[in-house]
Amino acid sequence: MAPSPPAPLVVTLPDGSLEMHFVVRVPPREDISSTLAFERDVRSATAKIGLALMEYGLAAFDTEGETLHGGGPRLTSKGQQSETWQTSFGALTIARHVYQPPPGGKPMCHWRTGPASSA
């Protein structure tokens, strides 16, 4: 089995949703010599597909970098920085907007409470 599925083919549908098509190559049956090794390869491939889906889904909850106003101090974006998030498929490193309160408080990431289209 290929150690890494290629990037998915992404098709945008008329309603705005996406189809992500993943291809995972498997060896001919006669070349599978170990159940344990084959299962390990299957888990690796499905985890990589899960990470690709999580990367897409988590992006819906990032901000656009706008100044945030709420019950506390005004938060301004310091731009996007790569952060590593733990998912059920493994660690995922994605770029997110990082915010900091004045005057130079502790930087933090803000998650929207819903997808960007509903905020």
Stockholm file with secondary structure:
# STOCKHOLM 1.0

chainA/1-119         MAPSPPAPLVVTLPDGSLEMHFVVRVPPREDISSTLAFERDVRSATAKIGLALMEYGLAAFDTEGETLHGGGPRLTSKGQQSETWQTSFGALTIARHVYQPPPGGKPMCHWRTGPASSA
#=GR chainA/1-119 SS CCSSCCCCEEEECTTSCEEEECCCCCCCGGGCCCHHHHHHHHHHHHHHHHHHHHHHHHHTTSCCSCCBCSSSSCBEEEEEEEEEEEETTEEEEEEEEEEECTTTCCCEECCCSSCGGGC
#=GC SS_cons         CCSSCCCCEEEECTTSCEEEECCCCCCCGGGCCCHHHHHHHHHHHHHHHHHHHHHHHHHTTSCCSCCBCSSSSCBEEEEEEEEEEEETTEEEEEEEEEEECTTTCCCEECCCSSCGGGC
//
